[in-house]
Amino acid sequence: MRRLRELAERTPAGRERYVDLLRALAITMVIIGHWVVTVIERDADGRATGHSALGDLRWAYPLTWLAQVMPVFFLVGGYANAASLTRLRARGGDAAGWLLDRSARLVRPTSVLLLVLTAAAAVAWLGGTDPTRIREVFWFATIPLWFLVAYLAVVALTPPMYALHRRFGLAVPLVLVALVGLGDLGRLTGPEESSYGNYLVGWLAVHQLGFAWHDTRAAPPGAGQTAPPSTDADTDAAGPSTHEHPGVRRALPISRRAGLMFLVGGLGALVLLTVLGPWPVAMLKVPGERLDNASPPSLALLAVAAGQLGLILLLRNPAERILHRTRPWQVVIGVNLVVLTVFLWHLTAAILLIGVLDATGTLPTPAVDSAGWWAWRLPWLLLLTVVLSVLVVIFGPVEARSGRHRSAGRAGRARTALTVAGYAAVLAGLLINSATAARTPEPLGTPVPALLAYAAGAGVLRLLRSGWGTRG
């Protein structure tokens, strides 16, 4: 608690605290959503298995328009990445140093998860467990890495995409939305592979809006913005972007009127694309559905993002007033210190709880949407919260310490190349794991090439963060 008080007291007056709240809420809603829709049953061999209940809860599909909050995470990620990039450049750093700095907070908690899961898989394999079963459990535990792959890619592209934002402003996300539309057209008329580019450009479009939100802090007086006062740490060293290329709009409109326009426009487009159009109403994966709005992101998901942005803007001012109170702000700080750890381990918590209940003969397996299934939701959530809390106490300090790392100065060509190579190897390792089918026999839970690529990349990044290669 003392550290939280100190962090709260050191918060700059102009910090957009709402961004931190949105990040914490988005991850919390993802976790609760995953837990709530989980159905536990037994296969032909009597083993406990799980799947999503959404296929049996069609009435809940419209609720996923709020429950699908990954766009919120990418929006606030864009804001935070723009803020940290401009701060580092103001201190004389460069893009490679910034990427090395960001990798600390993202890679270290992920490395711990993979190390623990791989060790557990190895023990299970040596104990005679079927490698296919090992992979199934490992695959379920690492579902969060699907999201992390996309976010790591977006983070790596932040320096060039932010440069495009400074040059072309809000035209960039509009072009990216058009590219998503082309991908959707390819998915509807041809093979699904024609839309795979949407995995990147869809999230980039939302991420760019975060840049535009950050630019409201540098908007000139009289622009109709209501952003809180900016600080030197939040301002790009190059000065307000509006002075670089006159006539190019970069700042996101954040007035109540703009919020209403985003909300109404997003919902209207969403109804056209789903109720009247070809896209599913559900914004989360539904078992058996050919089309999925989130994998990869579709125009319908971007319409949800627009509607959510409108709601965010409408709630911004009252939320900021609440967050300037000490206790609510300390809670937000505490969650954000371990937010990635919470996200990475929440399905492992489910596996551990299912294993314990199954081993003790107390695992309920009621039919989905039955009275027993709904009655089990509350104790299920409470027990999972306890298990996850224990995991966060154990592994959370890794992430909390990672946030203290700060790079400075310019990296040089050799360190830049090594930073990019290490980051790319980490990304490749995670991508190989996520793309490997759940029922592939893997004694270590994930393909060996995935482990080698990830370990090599994470090792290089750690050496570089320790100062290796800066002398001599």
C-alpha positions as a printed NumPy array, in Angstrom:
array([[  0.   ,   0.   ,   0.   ],
       [  2.863,   2.386,   0.734],
       [  4.212,   1.996,  -2.794],
       [  0.758,   2.652,  -4.237],
       [  0.494,   5.832,  -2.173],
       [  3.912,   6.952,  -3.387],
       [  3.02 ,   6.261,  -7.02 ],
       [ -0.279,   8.093,  -6.617],
       [  1.451,  11.104,  -5.086],
       [  3.996,  11.216,  -7.923],
       [  1.324,  11.143, -10.648],
       [  1.785,  14.154, -12.961],
       [ -1.082,  16.636, -12.827],
       [ -1.727,  16.328, -16.566],
       [ -1.782,  12.528, -16.754],
       [ -4.784,  11.062, -18.563],
       [ -5.772,   8.716, -15.736],
       [ -8.775,   7.528, -17.702],
       [ -6.43 ,   5.634, -20.045],
       [ -5.126,   3.566, -17.13 ],
       [ -8.661,   2.856, -15.942],
       [ -9.72 ,   1.701, -19.403],
       [ -6.754,  -0.674, -19.65 ],
       [ -7.592,  -2.238, -16.288],
       [-11.308,  -2.509, -17.108],
       [-10.66 ,  -4.032, -20.537],
       [ -8.477,  -6.822, -19.187],
       [-10.849,  -7.45 , -16.275],
       [-13.812,  -7.782, -18.639],
       [-11.893, -10.183, -20.905],
       [-11.08 , -12.407, -17.954],
       [-14.61 , -12.405, -16.542],
       [-16.016, -13.06 , -20.018],
       [-13.767, -16.079, -20.558],
       [-14.628, -17.494, -17.166],
       [-18.39 , -16.926, -17.43 ],
       [-18.824, -18.652, -20.819],
       [-16.719, -21.685, -19.877],
       [-18.564, -25.009, -20.   ],
       [-17.004, -28.026, -18.304],
       [-18.036, -31.483, -19.452],
       [-16.541, -34.949, -19.827],
       [-15.397, -36.655, -23.005],
       [-15.892, -40.319, -23.956],
       [-12.961, -41.299, -21.727],
       [-14.383, -39.486, -18.732],
       [-11.8  , -36.689, -18.808],
       [-12.814, -33.119, -18.038],
       [-12.884, -30.868, -21.1  ],
       [-14.129, -27.374, -21.737],
       [-15.639, -25.225, -24.463],
       [-17.435, -21.908, -24.921],
       [-21.116, -21.653, -24.028],
       [-21.809, -18.998, -26.677],
       [-22.986, -21.58 , -29.192],
       [-25.903, -22.33 , -26.859],
       [-26.598, -18.74 , -25.752],
       [-27.747, -17.017, -28.922],
       [-29.743, -14.465, -26.923],
       [-26.424, -13.228, -25.48 ],
       [-24.85 , -12.343, -28.844],
       [-25.69 ,  -8.599, -28.651],
       [-24.06 ,  -8.498, -25.198],
       [-20.743,  -9.281, -26.859],
       [-20.819,  -5.784, -28.377],
       [-19.793,  -4.629, -24.903],
       [-17.957,  -7.751, -23.8  ],
       [-15.541,  -7.685, -26.755],
       [-13.165,  -5.072, -25.347],
       [ -9.939,  -5.833, -27.191],
       [-10.478,  -2.663, -29.269],
       [-10.362,  -0.686, -26.016],
       [ -7.02 ,  -2.241, -25.129],
       [ -5.523,  -1.378, -28.519],
       [ -6.936,   2.154, -28.287],
       [ -5.306,   2.856, -24.925],
       [ -2.207,   0.997, -26.116],
       [ -1.888,   3.501, -28.95 ],
       [ -2.21 ,   6.377, -26.507],
       [  0.376,   4.907, -24.118],
       [  2.814,   3.99 , -26.887],
       [  2.627,   7.479, -28.4  ],
       [  3.219,   9.028, -24.973],
       [  6.214,   6.812, -24.128],
       [  7.762,   7.175, -27.597],
       [  7.609,  10.962, -27.507],
       [  8.982,  11.046, -23.945],
       [ 11.962,   8.875, -24.858],
       [ 12.716,  10.91 , -27.965],
       [ 12.57 ,  14.083, -25.878],
       [ 15.361,  12.582, -23.746],
       [ 17.452,  11.816, -26.826],
       [ 16.446,   8.185, -27.314],
       [ 15.508,   6.507, -30.575],
       [ 13.005,   3.938, -31.858],
       [ 15.237,   0.933, -31.117],
       [ 15.778,   2.057, -27.541],
       [ 12.055,   2.567, -27.163],
       [ 11.281,  -0.932, -28.49 ],
       [ 13.84 ,  -2.428, -26.118],
       [ 12.221,  -0.573, -23.25 ],
       [  8.698,  -1.716, -24.151],
       [  9.851,  -5.312, -24.57 ],
       [ 10.771,  -5.5  , -20.896],
       [  7.197,  -5.063, -19.69 ],
       [  5.76 ,  -7.409, -22.326],
       [  8.337, -10.182, -22.625],
       [  9.382, -10.824, -19.024],
       [  5.923, -11.857, -17.704],
       [  5.359, -13.91 , -20.869],
       [  8.696, -15.691, -20.408],
       [  7.721, -16.7  , -16.886],
       [  4.406, -18.142, -18.103],
       [  6.064, -20.159, -20.867],
       [  8.838, -21.383, -18.587],
       [  6.397, -22.647, -15.96 ],
       [  4.032, -24.25 , -18.495],
       [  6.873, -25.919, -20.4  ],
       [  8.353, -27.312, -17.182],
       [  4.938, -28.655, -16.163],
       [  4.487, -30.207, -19.614],
       [  7.892, -31.894, -19.399],
       [  7.056, -33.354, -15.993],
       [  3.699, -34.61 , -17.288],
       [  5.352, -36.199, -20.34 ],
       [  7.977, -37.947, -18.211],
       [  5.114, -39.171, -16.043],
       [  3.512, -40.872, -19.05 ],
       [  0.84 , -38.346, -20.06 ],
       [ -0.276, -38.465, -23.7  ],
       [  1.539, -35.689, -25.673],
       [ -1.744, -34.797, -27.406],
       [ -3.397, -34.239, -24.037],
       [ -0.407, -32.152, -22.933],
       [ -0.77 , -29.956, -26.   ],
       [ -4.505, -29.508, -25.428],
       [ -3.939, -28.203, -21.92 ],
       [ -0.979, -26.061, -22.998],
       [ -2.981, -24.661, -25.914],
       [ -5.857, -23.669, -23.636],
       [ -3.525, -22.022, -21.114],
       [ -1.814, -19.993, -23.849],
       [ -4.946, -18.721, -25.622],
       [ -4.067, -15.213, -24.298],
       [ -0.918, -15.34 , -26.45 ],
       [ -3.105, -15.023, -29.564],
       [ -3.818, -11.481, -28.485],
       [ -0.24 , -10.848, -27.416],
       [  1.087, -11.774, -30.868],
       [ -1.038,  -9.048, -32.459],
       [ -0.168,  -6.505, -29.799],
       [  3.578,  -7.197, -30.006],
       [  3.413,  -6.69 , -33.771],
       [  1.553,  -3.406, -33.362],
       [  4.069,  -2.223, -30.758],
       [  6.977,  -3.01 , -33.092],
       [  5.344,  -0.93 , -35.819],
       [  4.628,   2.037, -33.541],
       [  7.622,   4.21 , -34.622],
       [  6.871,   4.073, -38.385],
       [  3.106,   4.212, -37.865],
       [  3.473,   7.198, -35.556],
       [  5.566,   8.895, -38.244],
       [  2.705,   8.293, -40.701],
       [  0.301,   9.72 , -38.144],
       [  2.395,  12.892, -37.844],
       [  2.396,  13.255, -41.612],
       [ -1.142,  12.207, -42.584],
       [ -3.11 ,  12.253, -39.327],
       [ -6.577,  10.702, -39.252],
       [ -6.315,   9.706, -42.909],
       [ -4.155,   6.742, -41.817],
       [ -6.846,   4.858, -39.833],
       [ -9.326,   5.548, -42.637],
       [ -7.008,   3.838, -45.118],
       [ -6.509,   0.94 , -42.714],
       [-10.294,   0.549, -42.346],
       [-10.565,   0.408, -46.144],
       [ -7.926,  -2.352, -46.182],
       [ -9.941,  -4.291, -43.601],
       [-12.935,  -3.961, -45.912],
       [-10.921,  -5.457, -48.766],
       [ -9.892,  -8.323, -46.52 ],
       [-13.526,  -8.888, -45.549],
       [-14.527,  -8.962, -49.197],
       [-11.879, -11.579, -49.854],
       [-13.08 , -13.676, -46.927],
       [-16.691, -13.528, -48.102],
       [-15.967, -14.344, -51.746],
       [-12.875, -16.501, -51.547],
       [-10.591, -18.395, -49.185],
       [-10.298, -17.306, -45.569],
       [ -6.559, -16.802, -46.046],
       [ -7.274, -13.698, -48.149],
       [ -8.309, -11.877, -44.961],
       [ -5.296, -12.776, -42.818],
       [ -3.849,  -9.302, -43.297],
       [ -6.717,  -8.039, -41.143],
       [ -5.009,  -9.553, -38.113],
       [ -2.534,  -6.689, -38.402],
       [ -4.274,  -3.809, -40.194],
       [ -7.476,  -4.15 , -38.149],
       [ -5.716,  -3.647, -34.833],
       [ -3.421,  -1.025, -36.346],
       [ -6.492,   1.033, -37.264],
       [ -7.665,   1.117, -33.636],
       [ -4.11 ,   1.698, -32.39 ],
       [ -3.808,   4.764, -34.658],
       [ -6.837,   6.311, -32.954],
       [ -4.87 ,   6.092, -29.719],
       [ -2.183,   8.257, -31.357],
       [ -4.874,  10.769, -32.295],
       [ -6.234,  10.779, -28.743],
       [ -2.741,  11.503, -27.425],
       [ -2.424,  14.373, -29.893],
       [ -5.358,  16.166, -28.268],
       [ -2.872,  17.169, -25.581],
       [ -0.947,  19.195, -28.169],
       [ -3.998,  20.685, -29.913],
       [ -3.889,  24.477, -30.245],
       [ -6.234,  26.652, -28.188],
       [ -9.675,  27.083, -29.705],
       [ -9.653,  23.638, -31.351],
       [-12.699,  22.621, -29.341],
       [-10.83 ,  20.005, -27.273],
       [-11.307,  19.433, -23.568],
       [ -8.092,  17.576, -22.758],
       [ -6.476,  18.159, -19.357],
       [ -3.352,  20.311, -19.188],
       [ -0.328,  18.712, -20.833],
       [  3.087,  18.285, -19.27 ],
       [  6.52 ,  18.325, -20.834],
       [  6.695,  14.555, -20.443],
       [  3.59 ,  14.116, -22.529],
       [  4.597,  16.447, -25.368],
       [  6.579,  15.327, -28.379],
       [ 10.053,  16.827, -28.483],
       [  9.325,  17.953, -32.026],
       [  6.51 ,  20.189, -30.796],
       [  2.793,  20.116, -31.557],
       [  2.159,  18.067, -34.64 ],
       [ -0.391,  20.557, -35.925],
       [  2.475,  22.906, -36.824],
       [  4.36 ,  20.416, -38.992],
       [  1.865,  19.911, -41.816],
       [ -0.875,  22.561, -41.806],
       [ -4.273,  21.344, -42.888],
       [ -3.739,  17.77 , -41.661],
       [ -5.968,  16.813, -38.733],
       [ -4.33 ,  14.569, -36.171],
       [ -6.136,  15.227, -32.887],
       [ -9.118,  13.012, -32.131],
       [-12.344,  14.982, -31.54 ],
       [-13.194,  14.271, -27.914],
       [-16.201,  16.515, -27.212],
       [-19.537,  15.087, -26.079],
       [-20.907,  15.774, -29.541],
       [-18.09 ,  13.721, -31.06 ],
       [-18.79 ,  10.958, -28.549],
       [-22.438,  10.832, -29.591],
       [-21.467,  10.749, -33.261],
       [-19.063,   7.843, -32.735],
       [-21.619,   5.951, -30.643],
       [-24.559,   6.407, -33.028],
       [-22.443,   5.933, -36.149],
       [-20.753,   2.813, -34.781],
       [-24.022,   1.213, -33.696],
       [-25.692,   2.084, -36.999],
       [-22.873,   0.556, -39.024],
       [-22.886,  -2.469, -36.736],
       [-26.58 ,  -3.152, -37.311],
       [-26.123,  -2.83 , -41.065],
       [-23.152,  -5.208, -41.094],
       [-24.602,  -7.87 , -38.77 ],
       [-28.402,  -7.806, -38.59 ],
       [-28.782,  -6.873, -42.258],
       [-25.361,  -7.844, -43.545],
       [-23.316, -11.065, -43.685],
       [-21.383, -10.776, -40.435],
       [-22.305, -12.648, -37.23 ],
       [-23.951, -10.659, -34.461],
       [-21.545, -12.113, -31.888],
       [-18.188, -10.357, -31.541],
       [-16.594, -13.343, -29.813],
       [-15.752, -16.764, -31.221],
       [-18.836, -18.984, -31.525],
       [-18.182, -22.723, -31.942],
       [-19.316, -23.948, -35.356],
       [-19.633, -20.509, -36.984],
       [-17.731, -20.128, -40.276],
       [-17.167, -16.404, -39.838],
       [-15.51 , -14.855, -36.805],
       [-15.522, -11.092, -36.276],
       [-12.391, -11.083, -34.119],
       [-10.145, -13.606, -35.875],
       [ -9.256, -11.703, -37.913],
       [-10.858,  -8.326, -37.104],
       [-13.741,  -7.47 , -39.436],
       [-15.492,  -4.24 , -40.358],
       [-18.174,  -5.227, -37.864],
       [-15.596,  -5.332, -35.072],
       [-14.295,  -1.914, -36.13 ],
       [-17.883,  -0.633, -35.953],
       [-17.977,  -1.946, -32.376],
       [-14.704,  -0.118, -31.75 ],
       [-16.252,   3.125, -33.018],
       [-19.298,   2.708, -30.786],
       [-17.13 ,   1.891, -27.78 ],
       [-14.983,   4.95 , -28.49 ],
       [-18.119,   7.074, -28.411],
       [-19.123,   5.621, -25.044],
       [-15.589,   6.174, -23.741],
       [-15.663,   9.828, -24.722],
       [-19.081,  10.373, -23.154],
       [-17.91 ,   8.931, -19.821],
       [-14.468,  10.533, -19.852],
       [-15.033,  13.69 , -17.804],
       [-16.95 ,  12.113, -14.871],
       [-14.442,   9.237, -14.789],
       [-11.514,  11.669, -14.598],
       [-13.139,  13.436, -11.65 ],
       [-13.48 ,  10.14 ,  -9.783],
       [ -9.905,   9.13 , -10.613],
       [ -8.537,  12.279,  -9.023],
       [ -9.653,  10.857,  -5.687],
       [ -6.864,   9.01 ,  -3.903],
       [ -8.4  ,   5.591,  -3.279],
       [ -9.896,   4.931,  -6.739],
       [ -6.641,   6.014,  -8.356],
       [ -4.574,   3.725,  -6.11 ],
       [ -6.775,   0.781,  -7.118],
       [ -6.206,   1.562, -10.801],
       [ -2.455,   1.846, -10.24 ],
       [ -2.399,  -1.479,  -8.385],
       [ -4.227,  -3.326, -11.164],
       [ -2.029,  -1.828, -13.878],
       [  1.152,  -2.888, -12.096],
       [  0.221,  -6.532, -12.745],
       [ -2.361,  -6.242, -15.535],
       [ -0.459,  -8.391, -18.044],
       [  0.247, -11.053, -15.414],
       [ -3.461, -11.23 , -14.58 ],
       [ -4.31 , -11.604, -18.253],
       [ -1.656, -14.211, -19.03 ],
       [ -2.475, -16.489, -16.089],
       [ -6.283, -16.337, -15.955],
       [ -6.839, -19.5  , -18.021],
       [ -4.091, -21.347, -16.169],
       [ -6.057, -20.542, -13.028],
       [ -9.081, -22.251, -14.605],
       [ -6.993, -25.329, -15.454],
       [ -5.664, -25.563, -11.905],
       [ -9.111, -25.203, -10.351],
       [-10.642, -27.782, -12.685],
       [ -7.78 , -30.16 , -11.896],
       [ -8.211, -29.8  ,  -8.146],
       [-11.997, -30.184,  -8.248],
       [-11.726, -33.143, -10.606],
       [ -9.119, -34.866,  -8.439],
       [-11.288, -34.457,  -5.34 ],
       [-14.463, -35.601,  -7.114],
       [-16.203, -32.259,  -6.604],
       [-16.181, -30.92 , -10.172],
       [-19.732, -29.966, -11.283],
       [-20.561, -30.502, -14.958],
       [-24.1  , -29.108, -15.377],
       [-25.537, -28.653, -18.854],
       [-25.046, -25.224, -20.327],
       [-27.859, -22.71 , -19.725],
       [-29.458, -24.998, -17.148],
       [-30.389, -23.754, -13.679],
       [-27.465, -25.695, -12.237],
       [-25.039, -24.114, -14.712],
       [-26.159, -20.589, -13.839],
       [-26.118, -21.343, -10.108],
       [-22.511, -22.532, -10.48 ],
       [-21.381, -19.237, -12.144],
       [-20.952, -17.238,  -8.914],
       [-18.96 , -19.806,  -6.878],
       [-17.002, -20.632, -10.049],
       [-15.973, -16.984, -10.449],
       [-15.139, -16.594,  -6.776],
       [-12.957, -19.704,  -6.699],
       [-11.184, -18.673,  -9.889],
       [-10.507, -15.241,  -8.403],
       [ -8.855, -16.858,  -5.406],
       [ -6.653, -19.105,  -7.559],
       [ -5.682, -16.255,  -9.878],
       [ -4.893, -14.028,  -6.898],
       [ -2.411, -16.606,  -5.641],
       [ -0.768, -16.795,  -9.07 ],
       [ -0.532, -13.003,  -9.247],
       [  1.062, -12.838,  -5.811],
       [  3.681, -15.331,  -6.992],
       [  4.369, -14.029, -10.502],
       [  3.136, -10.436, -10.413],
       [  6.38 ,  -8.968,  -9.011],
       [  8.14 ,  -9.895, -12.271],
       [  5.896,  -7.509, -14.204],
       [  5.933,  -4.833, -11.504],
       [  9.753,  -4.756, -11.563],
       [  9.795,  -4.763, -15.372],
       [  7.893,  -1.479, -15.421],
       [ 10.807,   0.267, -13.686],
       [ 13.218,  -0.32 , -16.579],
       [ 13.962,   2.727, -18.686],
       [ 16.27 ,   2.927, -21.704],
       [ 18.003,   6.132, -22.68 ],
       [ 20.295,   7.362, -25.409],
       [ 20.645,   6.095, -28.935],
       [ 21.121,   2.399, -29.62 ],
       [ 23.595,   2.411, -32.534],
       [ 23.317,   0.248, -35.63 ],
       [ 24.481,  -3.041, -34.093],
       [ 22.202,  -2.799, -31.052],
       [ 19.331,  -1.666, -33.26 ],
       [ 19.74 ,  -4.732, -35.478],
       [ 19.973,  -7.035, -32.46 ],
       [ 16.919,  -5.435, -30.847],
       [ 14.843,  -5.929, -33.985],
       [ 16.122,  -9.495, -34.439],
       [ 15.425, -10.423, -30.818],
       [ 11.96 ,  -8.928, -30.898],
       [ 11.191, -10.679, -34.198],
       [ 12.336, -14.023, -32.76 ],
       [ 10.045, -13.589, -29.739],
       [  7.159, -12.764, -32.043],
       [  7.915, -15.757, -34.285],
       [  8.011, -18.132, -31.328],
       [  4.643, -16.966, -30.038],
       [  3.139, -17.079, -33.52 ],
       [  4.296, -20.67 , -34.096],
       [  2.751, -21.726, -30.795],
       [ -0.561, -19.986, -31.509],
       [ -0.766, -21.372, -35.054],
       [ -0.138, -24.969, -33.934],
       [ -3.349, -26.991, -33.632],
       [ -4.642, -27.896, -30.19 ],
       [ -4.555, -31.644, -30.85 ],
       [ -0.985, -31.843, -32.131],
       [  1.136, -34.233, -30.051],
       [  3.737, -32.036, -28.35 ],
       [  5.624, -33.536, -25.38 ],
       [  6.666, -30.049, -24.214],
       [  3.262, -28.541, -24.894],
       [  4.487, -26.389, -27.768],
       [  6.669, -27.077, -30.83 ],
       [ 10.408, -27.073, -30.158],
       [ 11.024, -24.441, -32.909],
       [  8.636, -22.118, -31.056],
       [ 10.543, -22.588, -27.805],
       [ 13.93 , -22.101, -29.448],
       [ 12.874, -18.966, -31.319],
       [ 11.269, -17.429, -28.271],
       [ 14.146, -18.308, -25.927],
       [ 16.738, -16.922, -28.348],
       [ 14.829, -13.683, -28.847],
       [ 14.074, -13.161, -25.161],
       [ 17.699, -13.928, -24.298],
       [ 19.036, -11.348, -26.762],
       [ 16.641,  -8.684, -25.482],
       [ 17.616,  -9.367, -21.894],
       [ 21.313,  -9.072, -22.715],
       [ 20.704,  -5.784, -24.466],
       [ 18.696,  -4.413, -21.555],
       [ 21.52 ,  -5.326, -19.205],
       [ 23.843,  -3.048, -21.184],
       [ 25.603,  -5.77 , -23.179],
       [ 27.276,  -4.422, -26.302],
       [ 27.386,  -0.796, -25.182],
       [ 31.127,  -0.822, -24.427],
       [ 34.2  ,  -1.817, -26.306]])
